[in-house]
């Protein structure tokens, strides 16, 4: 009997990845990839072009397909389903002022979090709708429907018939109630200034359509939700992902409403919840450090490991693209504690420690909001490929750090969702969890304490 294959797609900020996976075992049998353009605003047709390139030769071999996509992006469509403008991505912070307006209109930060699970920030789709209303009123008036990136690609694969989404990705829009698990169309209308069509909410294991070649299409989800599925994240685990951004996430059994705004209370891709704290600055911090020192990533890692813990007092605040945790959209990067005796090794280590301390901020916020103590860290993403990051991480986090073998976990999670929907079962299939390497080390709390002191002392500087 020939195996049944499913296709998982990860349409991320930087590229589109596709994995053809054995539905029973989870073994990856083939893959495809195509790049996305840079920038924080992108023509959605370029996602379609990348998707078609990445799935070429794979889609026809799959029985079912699922798309996971970057969260929050605003795809505004006219009455004919044509984008009225380029999609505004999660990392476009133009709408910071509009986010503040919506917080006030929703009754303040606490009430906002109670209603939508999060305090509104520029990343969330609702703030971008308000930006559209205030800055491009003609495009706002033309907008008849709004989708997220994964919704748009799922709709495209299904022949542009019914618009659907899932609860996980929907929970990052700013017009969805995580407590009631439903859209809040009145909030979307408040943001845009008019009623707008929203996609139908599908269940996580639901088939929502068929491709032109008859392949079944699952509901899909957001990239963070898919990563949790791909890693089989369990209670007590915190996934720290260092990609373009940094994300700390955990699976819990109740909805989270953090009035501080540090933790977004999302829904996961099952029946549970996925609170997460996100930073705007991830692995590119390491790229910047290597470029400033004129070395390769390997040389940069070696330099960092050659320096003593604490970097001789040098502290980096890695807020190069503004920041979300803490919420400082106008901040810039800052190096503090430099001396004439500071070495290249110490500067390299300060970059690594600063990035990890920023992620420690996210983990601490997650613990405060959920009351769940972190038992272990799962470290993934491009930044996790740095040996310096792996070895220094236990000193910063104070717990063991497991680095799963390199894999496309978002695409793998999407494939697992497709296999789940294809099976008709009540729970996702059990696949062999990837082997991981454990890193342990003596906790060095003084490093994080110095970072926190610098972070707080410089609040409001930029």
Secondary structure, DSSP 8 states (H G I E B T S, - for coil): ----EEEEEEE-SSEEEEEEEETTT--EEEEEEEE---SSEE-HHHHHHHHHHHHTTTGGG-SEEEEEE-SS-BEEE-TTS-BSS-EE-TT--TTHHHHHHHHHHTTSHHHHHHHHSS---TTSHHHHHHHHHHH-HHHHHH--EEE-HHHHHHHHHTTS-S-EEEHHHHTTSSSEETTTTEE-HHHHHHHHTS--EE-EEE-TT-EEEE-TT--EEE--EEHHHHHHHHHT--TTEEEEEESSSEEEE--BSS----TTSSSEEEE-SSSSEEEEEEES--THHHHHHHHHHT--HHHHHHHHHHS-TTGGG-EEE--TT-BTTTTBTT---EEE---TT--HHHHHHHHHHHHHHHHHHHHHHHHHHH-----EEEEESGGGG-HHHHHHHHHHHSS-EEEE-S--HHHHHHHHHHHHHHHT-SS--------EEEE-----HHHHHHHHHHHHHTTT--
